[in-house]
Amino acid sequence: MNFNVGNISGGFMKTEKVGSAAGIKAYTNIMTSSGRPAAPQRDKVSISPEASSYCELDKTTKSISSEVSGPASQEKISSLKAQIQSGTYSVSAGSVADAILDRMAF
């Protein structure tokens, strides 16, 4: 491919197609002759500890959600409805605390 650079240099400039083998070889030769390593740089991704903890929290939340929204027996549902309607349903604060602590990873 040729570009007419006209008044800038008074001639033509030859360019290589981006990604062509000749262009890559020329780049490698330039990098090697300039004393810099010609090895290609690789992209690197790192995840912060905060992002990792959010990921773990999300997994735990999804796990708990799937347990809570899972199927329940009609017998259990009827029993709970009856207890609530009669005013005899109660939850032990200790049981709730134990369930929360069991789910937490220390």
C-alpha positions in Angstrom: 0.0 0.0 0.0 1.4 3.4 -0.9 0.5 6.8 0.5 1.3 10.0 -1.3 2.7 12.2 1.4 3.1 15.1 -1.1 4.7 18.2 0.3 5.7 16.6 3.6 8.5 14.5 2.2 8.2 14.9 -1.5 7.7 11.2 -2.2 5.9 8.1 -1.3 6.0 6.0 1.8 5.6 2.3 1.8 3.8 0.7 4.7 3.1 -2.9 5.7 -0.3 -4.2 6.4 -1.0 -4.3 10.2 -0.5 -7.8 11.4 1.3 -9.0 8.3 4.2 -11.4 8.6 6.6 -8.9 7.1 5.5 -6.2 9.5 5.9 -8.5 12.5 9.3 -9.6 11.3 10.4 -6.0 10.8 9.2 -5.0 14.3 11.0 -8.0 15.8 14.2 -7.0 14.0 14.0 -3.5 15.2 13.3 -4.6 18.8 16.2 -7.0 18.8 18.7 -4.6 17.3 17.7 -1.8 19.8 18.7 -4.1 22.7 15.2 -4.5 23.9 13.7 -8.0 24.2 11.7 -9.0 21.2 9.5 -11.4 23.3 5.9 -10.3 23.1 4.3 -8.9 26.2 1.3 -10.8 27.6 -1.7 -9.1 29.2 -2.1 -9.7 32.8 -5.2 -9.5 35.0 -5.1 -9.4 38.8 -8.1 -9.5 41.1 -7.9 -7.5 44.3 -8.6 -9.1 47.7 -11.7 -7.0 48.0 -13.1 -8.3 44.6 -12.3 -11.8 45.7 -14.3 -11.4 48.9 -17.2 -9.9 46.9 -17.1 -13.0 44.7 -17.2 -15.3 47.7 -20.0 -13.3 49.3 -22.0 -13.6 46.0 -21.5 -17.4 46.0 -22.6 -17.7 49.6 -25.7 -15.5 49.0 -26.7 -17.5 45.9 -26.3 -20.7 47.9 -28.4 -19.5 50.8 -31.0 -18.2 48.3 -31.3 -21.5 46.5 -31.8 -23.3 49.9 -34.4 -20.9 51.0 -36.3 -20.9 47.8 -36.0 -24.6 47.3 -39.1 -26.9 47.4 -40.7 -27.4 50.8 -43.1 -30.1 51.7 -46.8 -29.2 51.8 -46.9 -30.8 55.2 -44.3 -28.4 56.6 -45.9 -25.4 55.0 -49.3 -26.3 56.5 -47.8 -26.8 59.9 -46.1 -23.4 59.8 -49.3 -21.6 58.6 -51.2 -23.2 61.4 -48.6 -22.1 64.0 -48.6 -18.5 62.7 -52.4 -18.3 62.6 -52.7 -19.6 66.2 -49.9 -17.4 67.5 -47.7 -20.3 68.6 -45.0 -19.9 66.1 -41.7 -18.8 67.6 -38.1 -18.7 66.5 -35.2 -19.3 68.9 -32.7 -16.4 68.7 -30.0 -18.9 69.5 -31.0 -21.1 66.6 -30.9 -18.2 64.2 -27.5 -17.1 65.5 -26.2 -20.7 65.2 -27.4 -20.9 61.6 -25.7 -17.7 60.7 -22.4 -18.6 62.3 -22.5 -22.1 60.7 -22.6 -20.4 57.3 -19.7 -18.0 58.0 -16.2 -19.2 57.1 -13.7 -18.3 59.7 
